[in-house]
Amino acid sequence: MSGSARLFAIVGPSGAGKDTLIAGAMAALPDLRLVRRVITRPSDAGGEDFEGVTPEVFAMRKAAGEFALDWGAHGLCYGLPAAALQAPGTVVFNGSRAALPQALDRFPDLVVILVTAPDAVLATRLAARGRETVGDIRLRLARADFALPPGITPRVVVNDGSQAQGVARLVAALQPDRG
């Protein structure tokens, strides 16, 4: 990654509103760049803007060294294209809590932002997405309290109010003067 780039991993449980807050922060901070993830799911599956690929294509691209970081979660493979991390500026990616040790090893100056919300809010948002069954939602809620790996102290954004409040909290967490 370029020496003048600042990299933020946005992590948190499903339904916390990460994609919504990232989109709002990008509108508020025109210089903010989002890394478009490569995911082994169909591109028309909804949700975030991502590049959908087959598991075979993902494996070939990984073997070719195209990803700066990759991980598995929820039965899918996720990758961050190395080329997307080369330009200077402030860069964010929607990451996985389980992949943070690998991410911090690769990017020691990485700043972790944990976006979270109360379980009732998460359940309502997950149900509204219409992508998961009731059983899937229960499993996601059971994982919502997944602890971050030891030694990681994130900046925390509680997304329990309006979208504008959540975006303002994320924008504040992206500021360089934050500890």
C-alpha positions in Angstrom: 0.0 0.0 0.0 1.2 3.5 -0.7 3.0 5.3 2.1 0.6 8.2 2.1 -2.6 6.0 2.1 -4.7 5.5 5.3 -6.5 2.2 5.5 -9.6 1.5 7.6 -11.3 -1.8 8.1 -15.0 -1.4 8.7 -16.2 -4.6 10.6 -19.2 -5.6 12.6 -22.1 -8.0 12.7 -24.5 -8.5 9.8 -27.2 -5.9 9.9 -25.2 -3.3 11.7 -25.5 -1.1 8.6 -21.8 -1.1 7.5 -22.6 -0.7 3.8 -25.2 2.1 4.4 -22.8 4.0 6.7 -19.9 3.6 4.2 -22.0 5.0 1.4 -23.0 7.9 3.5 -19.4 8.6 4.6 -18.3 8.5 0.9 -21.0 11.1 0.1 -19.7 13.3 3.0 -16.0 12.8 2.3 -15.4 13.0 -1.4 -11.8 11.9 -1.1 -12.7 8.6 0.6 -12.3 5.5 -1.5 -14.0 2.2 -1.0 -12.3 -1.0 -2.0 -14.8 -3.0 -4.1 -14.6 -6.6 -2.8 -14.5 -9.7 -5.0 -16.9 -12.3 -3.5 -17.9 -15.8 -4.6 -21.6 -15.0 -4.9 -23.6 -13.9 -8.0 -23.3 -10.2 -8.7 -27.0 -9.8 -8.7 -27.4 -11.1 -5.1 -28.0 -7.6 -3.9 -26.4 -5.6 -1.1 -23.1 -3.8 -1.6 -21.5 -3.1 -4.9 -19.1 -6.1 -5.4 -17.6 -8.2 -8.1 -19.2 -11.6 -8.1 -17.1 -14.5 -9.3 -17.2 -18.3 -9.2 -15.1 -20.2 -6.6 -12.9 -21.4 -9.4 -12.2 -17.9 -10.7 -11.6 -16.7 -7.2 -9.0 -19.5 -6.6 -7.2 -18.7 -9.9 -7.0 -15.0 -9.0 -5.8 -15.8 -5.5 -3.1 -18.1 -6.9 -2.1 -15.3 -9.3 -1.5 -12.9 -6.3 -4.3 -10.5 -7.3 -5.6 -10.1 -3.7 -3.9 -8.0 -1.0 -6.1 -9.7 1.5 -8.6 -12.6 1.3 -10.7 -14.6 3.8 -13.7 -16.9 4.0 -16.9 -16.2 5.9 -20.5 -17.4 5.7 -19.5 -20.1 3.1 -18.1 -17.5 0.7 -14.7 -16.2 -0.3 -13.9 -12.5 -0.1 -10.9 -10.7 -1.6 -9.5 -7.2 -1.8 -7.8 -6.5 -5.1 -4.2 -5.4 -4.5 -4.5 -2.8 -7.3 -7.3 -1.0 -5.4 -4.9 -0.3 -2.5 -2.1 1.3 -4.4 -3.3 5.0 -4.7 -2.8 7.5 -1.9 -5.6 8.8 0.2 -8.1 7.4 2.7 -9.3 3.9 1.8 -12.0 1.8 3.5 -13.0 -1.7 3.1 -15.8 -3.8 4.6 -13.9 -6.5 6.3 -14.3 -9.6 8.5 -13.5 -9.6 12.2 -12.0 -13.0 11.8 -9.6 -11.8 9.1 -8.3 -8.9 11.2 -5.1 -10.6 12.4 -4.1 -11.3 8.8 -5.1 -7.7 7.8 -3.0 -6.2 10.6 0.0 -8.4 9.8 -0.2 -7.2 6.2 -1.1 -3.6 7.0 0.3 -2.6 10.4 -1.1 0.9 10.3 -4.6 -0.4 9.7 -7.3 1.3 11.7 -10.3 -0.9 12.7 -13.7 0.6 13.1 -16.4 -1.6 14.7 -19.9 -0.8 13.6 -22.5 -2.3 15.9 -26.1 -2.1 17.0 -28.4 -3.7 19.6 -29.7 -7.2 18.7 -33.2 -6.0 18.1 -32.0 -3.5 15.5 -29.8 -6.2 13.9 -32.7 -8.6 13.7 -35.1 -6.0 12.1 -32.5 -5.0 9.5 -31.6 -8.6 8.6 -35.3 -9.5 8.2 -35.8 -6.4 6.0 -33.0 -7.5 3.6 -34.9 -10.6 2.7 -31.7 -12.6 2.0 -31.8 -14.9 5.0 -34.2 -17.3 6.5 -35.4 -16.9 10.1 -32.8 -19.7 11.0 -30.0 -17.8 9.2 -30.9 -14.6 11.1 -30.8 -16.5 14.4 -27.3 -17.8 13.5 -26.1 -14.3 12.5 -27.4 -12.9 15.8 -25.6 -15.6 17.7 -22.4 -14.5 16.0 -23.1 -10.7 16.6 -21.1 -10.7 19.8 -18.1 -12.3 18.3 -15.1 -10.7 20.1 -12.4 -9.1 18.1 -9.0 -10.9 18.2 -6.8 -10.0 21.2 -4.8 -6.8 21.0 -7.2 -5.0 18.6 -8.8 -1.8 20.0 -11.3 -0.5 17.5 -12.9 2.8 17.1 -16.6 1.9 17.9 -19.6 3.3 16.0 -23.0 2.4 17.5 -25.5 2.6 14.7 -28.7 2.6 16.7 -30.4 5.8 15.6 -31.1 7.5 12.3 -29.0 6.9 9.2 -27.7 10.5 9.4 -26.6 9.9 13.0 -24.8 6.7 12.0 -23.1 8.4 9.1 -22.0 11.3 11.3 -20.5 8.8 13.8 -18.6 6.9 11.1 -17.3 10.2 9.6 -16.0 11.2 13.0 -14.3 7.8 13.4 -12.5 8.3 10.1 -10.9 11.5 11.2 -7.1 11.4 11.6 -7.0 13.0 15.0 -9.0 10.1 16.6 -6.9 7.9 18.8 
